[in-house]
Amino acid sequence: MRGGAVEISAAGEYNRKKEAEGMIITIDRQHGSAGREIARELAARYSIRCYDKEIVDEASESSAISRELFNSFDEKRVSPFLMQSTQFPGMSHGLGLNIYVASAQFDAIRVLADKSDCVFVGRCADYILRARDDLVSVFISGDYENKIRCIMNRQGVSEEIAKKKIKEVDKDRSSYYRYFTDQVWGAAEHFDLCVNSSRLGVEGTVSVISEYIGRSGVTKRG
């Protein structure tokens, strides 16, 4: 991704062997890169649902886990400590609570993708859905200074705090992704398209992604 606005992995360019009826878009993103805004703009452009924190809601409704507990483990570094509990299925077998929470989210992602066309933000959705022919996976990065300004403006914090948040959130996301996928977070070979939103802006990034989708053979379900 370094030095350019757009990269298309060889896998993303050549592995689409047939037109796929259906449209599942996954957006992974660096903190402060406007990934959430880009995801929602894409969903609006195609008139499909966007799932970000909504994934937490869906997973909470279909499991025995509270939304508060989901939020505590949502895209966070996996704890090395295993937690035992008879309150949650599987806990008696030594399964870490954080792993159980993530598994419930992954199940919710699969169910939602089967139901309708949609956009997913983060939470390893690109990896969970990698076998689908109708998937377009995107990674959004940004220039460091732009990300700092974005966080400062969005959250009303100082430059020092913005830098700290970027470091902490991206470290959590990278660790979470690596643990559950055994892949490097943000590596171009794992995504169809990598875009630096600082170079293109939100609308420009959405336009590039849309053009790629149009050329990929992925179309909405009839």
C-alpha positions in Angstrom: 0.0 0.0 0.0 2.9 2.4 0.6 3.3 5.1 -1.9 0.1 4.7 -3.9 -3.6 5.2 -3.6 -4.8 1.9 -4.9 -3.5 -1.7 -5.1 -5.3 -4.7 -6.6 -4.0 -8.1 -5.5 -3.4 -10.7 -8.1 -5.8 -12.9 -6.4 -8.5 -10.3 -6.5 -7.9 -9.5 -10.2 -7.7 -13.0 -11.7 -9.6 -15.4 -9.4 -13.1 -14.2 -10.3 -13.8 -16.9 -12.9 -17.5 -16.3 -13.3 -20.1 -13.7 -12.7 -21.5 -14.0 -9.2 -25.1 -13.1 -8.4 -24.9 -11.4 -5.1 -22.9 -8.6 -3.5 -21.0 -8.9 -0.3 -18.5 -6.1 0.4 -16.1 -6.2 3.3 -14.3 -3.1 4.5 -11.4 -3.4 6.9 -9.7 -0.2 7.9 -7.1 1.6 9.8 -8.4 3.8 12.6 -9.0 7.3 11.3 -9.1 6.3 7.6 -12.8 7.0 7.3 -13.5 3.3 6.7 -16.9 3.5 8.4 -18.0 6.4 6.4 -16.8 4.7 3.2 -18.7 1.6 4.1 -22.0 3.5 4.7 -21.6 5.5 1.5 -21.1 2.2 -0.5 -24.2 0.7 1.2 -26.2 3.8 0.3 -25.0 3.7 -3.3 -26.1 0.2 -3.8 -29.2 0.4 -1.5 -28.0 -2.4 0.7 -27.5 -2.8 4.5 -24.3 -1.9 6.2 -23.2 -3.8 9.3 -20.7 -2.3 11.7 -21.7 -2.3 15.3 -24.9 -3.8 14.1 -23.0 -7.1 13.9 -22.7 -6.9 17.7 -26.5 -6.4 17.9 -27.2 -9.4 15.6 -24.8 -11.7 17.5 -26.1 -10.7 20.9 -29.7 -11.4 19.9 -28.8 -14.9 18.6 -26.7 -15.9 21.6 -26.6 -15.9 25.3 -24.2 -13.0 25.5 -25.1 -9.5 26.5 -24.3 -6.6 24.2 -22.1 -5.1 26.9 -20.0 -8.2 26.9 -19.7 -8.2 23.2 -18.5 -4.5 23.3 -15.8 -5.5 25.8 -14.3 -8.0 23.3 -15.2 -6.4 20.0 -12.1 -6.4 17.7 -9.9 -6.5 20.8 -6.6 -8.3 21.4 -7.3 -11.9 22.4 -6.5 -12.5 26.0 -4.0 -15.2 26.8 -6.1 -16.2 29.8 -8.9 -18.8 29.5 -12.0 -18.0 31.4 -14.2 -20.8 32.8 -17.9 -20.3 33.2 -21.0 -22.5 33.4 -23.1 -19.5 32.2 -21.9 -19.8 28.6 -22.0 -22.8 26.4 -18.5 -24.2 25.8 -16.9 -22.4 28.7 -16.6 -25.6 30.7 -14.3 -26.9 28.0 -11.8 -24.1 28.6 -12.8 -22.0 25.6 -11.7 -18.4 26.2 -14.7 -16.1 26.6 -13.2 -13.7 24.0 -13.0 -16.5 21.5 -16.5 -17.5 22.2 -17.7 -14.0 21.7 -15.8 -13.7 18.4 -17.3 -17.1 17.2 -20.8 -15.7 17.8 -20.0 -12.7 15.7 -18.6 -14.8 12.9 -21.8 -16.9 12.9 -23.9 -13.8 12.7 -21.8 -12.5 9.7 -22.4 -15.8 7.8 -26.1 -15.7 8.5 -26.5 -12.1 7.4 -24.4 -12.7 4.2 -26.7 -15.6 3.3 -29.8 -13.5 3.8 -29.1 -10.5 1.6 -26.5 -8.3 -0.1 -24.7 -6.1 2.4 -21.5 -4.4 3.5 -19.5 -5.6 6.6 -17.0 -3.5 8.5 -14.1 -5.3 10.1 -14.4 -8.3 12.4 -12.5 -10.6 10.0 -15.5 -10.7 7.6 -13.2 -10.8 4.6 -11.7 -14.1 5.9 -14.9 -15.6 7.3 -16.6 -15.1 3.9 -13.6 -15.8 1.7 -15.1 -18.8 -0.1 -18.0 -16.8 -1.5 -18.0 -15.9 -5.2 -19.9 -12.7 -4.6 -17.3 -11.2 -2.2 -15.3 -8.1 -2.7 -12.9 -7.4 0.1 -11.3 -4.0 0.6 -8.7 -2.6 3.0 -8.7 1.2 3.7 -5.5 2.9 4.9 -4.7 6.5 5.4 -1.8 8.9 5.8 -0.8 9.2 9.4 -1.3 13.0 9.7 -4.7 12.8 8.0 -5.8 10.0 10.4 -4.7 12.1 13.4 -6.8 15.1 12.2 -9.7 12.8 11.5 -9.7 11.5 15.1 -9.2 14.9 16.6 -12.1 16.4 14.7 -14.4 13.4 15.1 -13.8 12.8 18.8 -12.8 16.3 19.9 -9.5 15.1 21.4 -6.0 16.5 21.5 -3.3 15.5 19.0 -1.5 13.4 21.6 -4.7 11.5 22.5 -5.5 11.0 18.8 -2.1 9.4 18.2 -2.5 7.2 21.2 -6.0 6.0 20.0 -4.7 5.3 16.5 -1.9 3.2 18.0 -4.1 1.3 20.4 -7.0 0.6 18.1 -4.9 -0.5 15.2 -2.8 -2.7 17.5 -6.1 -4.3 18.8 -7.4 -4.9 15.2 -4.1 -6.3 14.0 -3.8 -8.7 16.9 -7.5 -9.8 16.6 -7.2 -10.4 12.8 -3.9 -12.2 13.2 -5.2 -14.5 15.9 -8.4 -15.6 14.1 -7.0 -15.7 10.5 -3.3 -16.4 10.9 -2.8 -13.7 8.4 -1.2 -10.2 8.5 -3.8 -7.5 8.9 -3.8 -5.1 5.9 -1.5 -7.2 3.7 -2.5 -6.6 0.1 -2.5 -10.3 -0.9 -5.4 -11.0 1.4 -7.7 -8.3 -0.1 -9.2 -7.7 -3.6 -8.5 -4.0 -3.3 -6.4 -1.7 -1.0 -7.1 2.0 -1.1 -5.5 5.0 0.6 -8.5 7.2 1.4 -6.3 10.2 2.2 -5.3 10.5 -1.4 -8.9 10.1 -2.8 -11.3 11.3 0.0 -14.4 9.4 0.9 -16.3 10.0 -2.4 -13.2 9.2 -4.5 -12.6 6.0 -2.6 -16.2 5.0 -2.9 -16.0 5.6 -6.7 -12.8 3.5 -7.1 -14.4 0.6 -5.1 -17.6 0.9 -7.2 -15.6 0.8 -10.4 -13.8 -2.3 -9.2 -17.1 -4.0 -8.3 -18.5 -3.2 -11.7 -15.5 -4.8 -13.4 -15.4 -7.8 -11.1 -18.7 -9.4 -12.2 -20.3 -9.1 -8.8 -23.9 -7.9 -9.0 -26.8 -7.6 -6.6 -29.2 -10.5 -6.2 -32.2 -10.3 -8.4 
